């Protein structure tokens, strides 16, 4: 087999030539995974925000004032919306593919940047393995096919770290100028994380370049001035004559969209939201206050299924003695990258599972180092944990065979009413390919063969799930179909439409103007009495509370037998209203 040849060449110490071709294969497979049928699935959850803001920018030709239903929504900088607008000529207009294309492109760039970074940290083999792990981690695939700004942040951080590592031997060089420019552009995507994450990782590594003992010796002895000089000396990448020049370029680059927005509207809302979403959320959070240990288990879901190898990878990284001073620095950088990111997000007062996405490249490098080691070089505990991880993955593959069976045979009510798995020929290819991969690994159990087996299993599953299964699920989602039905009923009288206590399916309504948002019963009654409102989009729970007759409900969002009580209560309906709503 081709994989056997690759393994044997690597085992005999062959050069990087094979892995250069493997890098191309990884990038191509990632492109297929991120771009295939990208626009087939309807928008979901937070995607509506990115798509609607971009749609209204195009409609109003105001690209410096983000709005949803013509109300300001400036919780993120403008860069990610501009990327969506720029994607529209490539996708034939403002649609689902345009909304997701920037994330998919950023995902591919992140994979390429990781190969380049890890190649310099270790070698091409480790870079390819790390890139394959990142490219097929569940949450990374999900967000690379999702309209958001998180993957752009990951790609920008990797670009900044690559610049640093390539130029670490000349810490006071002109390269710090593009470093700060990259951080500024990244911060225009989601927020100040574009600055904070690279600065935290680079600063922590530079301070710990000689390890904890070396840092302690410099900071715990001598005069204050001597200690300060020692710390500055370790961070010459920051404390040098080129940094002020870099800041004079990067800060205006970051600030200019806010300046234009302020000049056009007279509002400082954008900068206020930067403070609120970045500084206040970190130190004095107003929502999403998860427990401090949240990320200790969240990371396993984000990195699935490769997370089964994270425990042995961490044991391996912390117990292995580096064979050379150069390799020791690479190992230290990888561990600092991982732990500094983990501690940074854990220290934040506001915590949500996907905030931790930027740790995935570091985790992928750690697991790649595990797979790149000969089995004999691993400690007993590491080998034992590696076998456990592969066993868990094999069991998960076996359990997934249940998808071929009728749902009532293994799911209780109401989930037993789920339809059968879609695209069953593709599902069968996944099962057959996974079985072959498991047998391949078991024939001669080595880390590199485990990697090839797990890589095949993971890519096949992700391709089936995201490219075929999730789009097929649109048949049981109602937002898009409901919006089309509303437009068909309302016709060109969209000025007579209103939303009551919800945002409505505003993107899919594709309206050329704002829709009144009515928050309380008194506003609803006044709008109806004025005769200006003839149709109202509201939730089913409000229909019940307001006592509206069933005959007045002219359209309903689809609900399914397996949908829970809350989902049914929050389903959207279109109500034809008269002079007043009966009490």
N, C-alpha and C positions, 0 to 999 in steps of 0.2 A: 504493500500500500504506500501511497505518497507520504502519508503521515509517518510511516515507519522509516522512510528514507530521511525525512526531516529530522526525526528523533535520532537516528543513527549518526547523521552528520554532526548534529549538535553534540552527541555523546563523545565523538572523536575530536571535538574541538575545532570544527570547521568554522570559517569566518562568517561575516555578516551577510554574504551575498544572498543566501536563501531567504534570510529574514527581511531583506530589502523588498523582495517580491512579496513576501508575506504581508508586509506593511501595506502594499498596494491592495492586496486582497482584503485586508481588514477595512480599509477606507471604502472600497467598493461595496462590501457587504453592509457597512454602516449606512452608506448612501441609499442602498436598496431598502434598508430597514426604516430610515427616517423619511424618505421621499415617496415611496410607493403608496399610491392611493391616499396621499396626504389630505386632500380636500374632500374625500368621500363622506367622512363622518361629520355630522352636524356639530356645531359649536357646543361647548359644555362648560358650565360653572363660570369660572373667572374669565374664560376665553371671550365671553360676550363683551366684557369691558374693553379689552384691547381692540376687538373688531369694531365695536360701535364708535369708540373714540376716533379710530382711523377713518371710519366711514363719514363721520360728521366733519372731520378735518377736510376731507376731500370735497364734501358738499358745500361747506362754508368757505373753503380756501383760506381758512385761518389755521395755520399749523403751529401756532404758539399758545393756543388756549384750548386745552383738552376738555371736552364736554361729553356727557351722556344724557340724551334727551334734552340737549341744549342747556344743561345745568353743569357748572364747572365740576370736573373730577380730576384733580391735579395731585393724586396721591403718589404718582410715579413721575420721574422726569420724562422728557419728550422723546428721547432717542428711540425707544422700542416702538413707539407709535410711528415715528418717521420711517423706520425700517419696513413696517407693514405697508405704509403708503407707497414706498419705493418698490415693494414687491408686486403691486397691483398690475403694472404693465406685463409682468412675466406670467401672470396667472389669468389674464383676461378680465381683470376687474377686481373689485373689492369682494372677496369671497373667502371661504374657509381656508383654501390653500394659501392665499395671500397672508391671512392672519397667522398661519403656522410656519410659513417658509423661513422667516428670520430665525426662528428657534431651531428648525431643522438644519439650516446652514451653520448656525453657531455650534450645534452639536457636532457636525462634521469638523469644523475648525478645532473644536476642543479635542477631538480624537487625534487630529494631525499634530496639534501643539503638544499633546501628551507624548506622542511618539518621539517628537524632536527633543522634548525635555528629558525623557527617561533614557534616550539614546546617549545623551551627554552625561547623565548621572551614572549610567551603567553600560548598556550596550543595546544594539538594535533588537536582539532577542527579547530582552526584558521590556523594551519600549513597545514592541508589537503585542506582547502578552498583556501588558497594562492597558494598552489602547483597546484591545478586544474585550477586556473585562469591563472597562468603563462604557464602551459602546453598547454592551448588551446588559448592563445593570437595569433592573426594571424601571426605577424612577427616572434614570437618565433617558431611556427610550421614551417613557411617557412624556416627559417635559420637552424632549426634542420634537415631539409630534403635537405639541400643545402651544397655543398662543399665550406667551408669557415673556418675562424678561429674565428668568432665572438662569437659563442656559447661556444667555449672552454674558451674564456675570461670571459663570464658570470659565467660558472661553477667554474672556478678558483677563481673568486672574492667571490662567495658565500662560497667556502671552506675556504678562508682566514677569512671572517667575522664570520663564524661558529667557527673557532678556537679562534678568539678573544673573542666572546661572552661567550663561554664555560669557558674561563680562565680569564675573566675580574677581578675576585676577587683576583687573584694573578698576577698582571700586570707585575711583574719582574721575572716570572718563565721561565723555560726552554722551554715552549711552543712557545716562540718567534722564536726559531730555525726552527721548522716545518712551522711556519707562513711565514718566509722569503723564505724557500725552495719552498713552494706552490706558492708564488708570483714570484719567479724566473722561475719556470716551466711554469706558466701561461704566463709570458712575452716572453717565447720562442715560443709561439703560434702565436701571432699577433704583439706584441711590448710592449713597456714600460707601457701600460695600466695595465698590470698584476701587476706592482708595484704601479702605480699612484692611481688607483681607491681605493684599500683597504686602502692605506695610507691616502688618502683624507677623506674617510668616517670615519675610526677609529680615525684619528687625530681630525676631526671636532667634533665627538661625545665626545671624551675624554676632549676636551677643553670646551665643552658645557654641561658637565655632570650635572652641577648645574643650567643650564639655562643661558640665556643671562645676567640676573641680577647678578648671582654669578660670571660669567666670568668678567663682568665689575668691580665688587667690587675688584677683585684680580688684575686686570690689570690697573686700573685707580687710585689706591691708593698705597701709600708707595714708597719706593726707587726702583730704576731700578733693583737692585739685588733681592729685594723681589718680584717684579713682575715676573722676570725671573724664580725664584724658584717656584713661584706659577704655572707658565705655565709648567715647567718641571714636577712638582708634578702631574699635571693632565695627563701627558703623560709618566707615568712610563713604559708603555708597550714598549716605544721606548728608553727612557733614562734609561737604566739599563745595568748591567754588561754582560748580555747574548746577547745583540744586536751586539756588535763587533764580537762575535763568530759566530752569525747567518750570519752576513755580510761576514765573511771570508769563509763561505760555499756557500751562495747564489750567491755572485758576480762571483766567479769562475765557478759555475754551469751554470750561465747565459752566461758567456763569452766564455766557452770552445768551443762551435761550431764555433764561429767566429775565435777563435785562430787556430783551426784545418784548417778552410777554408783558413786563411791567410798563414799558414805553407805550405799547399798544392799548393796554387796558387800564393802566393806573393801579393795578392790583399787585400786591406782593404775596399772593396766595401760594404761588409755586415755592418760593423760598421758605415760607412758613411750613409747608408740607414736608419739605426736606428736613427741617428741624423736627417736626412731629414724628415723621415716619422713621427717622434714623437715630436722632439723639434721644428724644423723649421715649420712644419705644424701647430703646436699649436700657436707659437708666431709670425711667419711671413709666413703665408700660401701662397702657390704658385698655388693652385687650390681649388675647392669646397668651395668657399667663400660665404656661404649662409648668409642671414640676421640674426641678433642676436636673433630675436624672432622666428626663424625657429622651434625650438623644442616645442614652446608653442602650436603649432597645430599638429606637426608631431607625438607627443606622442599619440594622439587620433587614428591615423592610425596604429601605431605600436601595440597598445594594443587592437585593435578592436577584437570582439565587446564589450569586458569588459570595454572599455574606456567610455561608456555611464554612468558608475557608478563612474568614477573618480572624477567628481565635487562633488557629495554628500560625497564621501569618504574623500576628502580633507577638506570639511566643517566639517565633523564629527571629523576628526583627530585634527583640529585646535580649535574646540569649546568644545570638551569633556574634562571634568575634570577626571583625573586618580583616581581610587578608593584607590590606595596604592602607596607607594614610589617605590616599585618594578615595578608595572605597569607603573608608570610615567617614569621610566628609559627606559622601553621597548618602550613606545610611543615616547619618545625623540629619541631613536636610529632609529626607523622607519622613523620619519620625517627627521632626519639628513641624513639617507641613501638616501631618495628621493631627498631632496633639494640640498645636496652637489653634488650628481651626476648630477642633472639638471644644476646647476650653473657651474660645472666643464666643461661640454661639451658646454654650451652656451658661456663660456669665451674663448674657443678655437677659433682661427681665422678661422680654417677650419671646416666646418660643412656639414655633409650629414645626411640624415634622419636615416639611420640604425646605425650611430655611437652611437645613444642614446639607443641602445638595453640593455645595462647594467642597465638602470633604471627600466626595467620591473619587476624584483623581488620586488623592493621597492614599486612600484605601486600596485603589486598584494597583498602585505601585507596590504596596506592601504584599498584596496577594501575588502579584507577578513575581516578586523576589522569591516567594515560596516555591512557585512552579519552576522557576529558573534554576533552582538548586538540584544537584544530584540527590537521589533519595538517601544515599549513604551519608551525606553531609548533614542531614537533618537529625536533630536530637530525638530521643525516644518519644518524648511527649508530643513533639511536633508531628512526627510520623503517625502517632496514634490519633491525634486530632484531625490530621489530613484524611485518614481513612474514615473517621466518623463523618466528616463533612461530605465525602463522596457517597457514603452510605445513605445519608439523609437525602441527598439529591437523587440518588437512584430510587429510593422509596417514593419520593415526590413524583418522579416520572411514572412509577407503577400506579400510584393513586390516580394520576391524571388519566389513566386508561378508562376510568369510570365515565369520562365524558362521552365515550362511545355507547354507553348504555342509556336506556330510557331514564329520565330523571326520577320518576316515582320509585325506581328500584333502589336508589341510594340517598334521596333527599326527602325530608319530611315536609308536610304541608306548612305554609303555602308554597314553598320553593319547589315542591314536586311538580308544580304547574309550569315551571320554566320550560321553554321550548328546547328541542334537542340542539346540540352544538352545531353551529353553522360551518360551511365549507369543509365538509367531512373528508373529502379527498386530501386536502391540505393537512388536516388533522392526522390522517393516516400516515402521510409522509413524515410528520413530526414523530409519531410513535415508532415507525420503522427506523428512521434515522437515529432516534434516541437509543433504541435497543442495540443497534449496531455500535453506537458510540460507547455504550456501557460495556459491551463485550470486548471492544477494542482496548479499553482501559484495564479490564480485569485480566486480559491475556498476559500482560506484563505491567504490573502496577508501579509506575514511576510518576513523579510530579508532572513531567512534560506531557505524558500520555493522558494523565488526568485532565490537564488543561485542554488538550485537543478534544477530548470526549465532552467535557463540560461546555466548551465553546460551541461545539456542534449542537448539543442539546439546547443550550440557551438561545442561540440565534434562531433555531427552528421554532422554538416555542414563541419567542418574541415576534417573529415574522407572522406566525399564524394568529397570535392573539391581537396584535395591533393592526395588522394589515387586513385581516379578514373577520375575526370575531367581533372586535369593537365596532367596526362600521355596520356589521349585520345587526348589532343591537339597536341601531337607529329605528328599526321597525317597531320597537317597543318604547320609543321616546316621543314625547308629544309636542315639544316647544315649537319646532319648525313647522310641523303640520298645522298646529293650532294657529300660528301667526298667518299662514297662508289662508286658512279658512276665515280668519278675521278680516283680512284684506278683501277677500271675495265678497263677504257680506257688506262691509262698510263701503267698498267701492271708492269713488273719488271724494266721498264726504268724510275724509279723515279728520277734518277740523271738528267733527262732532264726536270724536272718540276721546275717552279719558281713562286714566288708570286710578284705581282705588286701592290704596294701601299696598301697592306692589309696583315694581318697575316695568312689568309687562315684558313681552317678547320683543323689545324695542328694536333690536338689530334686524330680526327677520321680518318685522313689519315694513322696514325700508321706507320710513316716512320722511317727507321733505321738510318737516317742521316739528316743533315740540308738541308733546301731548301733555295736557294738564295732569298733574299728579295730585290727587285728592287724598288727604291724610286722615280726615275725620268725617263722621257722619254728617255734621252740619255743612261741610264743604260739598259733599255729595248732593245733599238735598238742594242746596243753593244752585249748584250747576245744572241740576235737572229742571228746577223751577224756572231758570232763566231761558230754557229752551235751547241752550247752546250745546248741550250734551245729549246725545241719543243712544250712545253705546258706551258701556263701561267694562273694562277688563278688571276682574277682581278674582280673589281666591274662593274656592268652594266653601271654606269656613266662614267667609264673610257673607256669602249667599245664605247660609244657614242662620247666621246671627241677625241679619237684616230682615229675615222673613220674606225673601223674594220668591215669588211663585216660580215653580219649575218651568212653566210655559214661557217665562221671560228669558230663560237661559237659551241662547240660540247657538252656542258653540261651546265645546268642552275639550280641554286637554285630555289626551288618552291616559287612562289609568289601567293597570294590569292586575290580574288576580293575585299576584305575589307582592304587589305594592303595599306597604304598611299604612297604618292609620294616618300618620302624619303626612305622608306623601299624598294621600287622597285628599286630606284637608287642604293642602297647599297647591292642589291642581288649579290651573287657571281656567276661568270660564268667561264667556262674553255674554253680557246681559243687555237686552234691549230695554231701555228705561222710558217711563212715561213722564207725566208732569211731576210726579213725586214717587218716592219709594214708600210702600205701605209700612206702617209701624206695627 
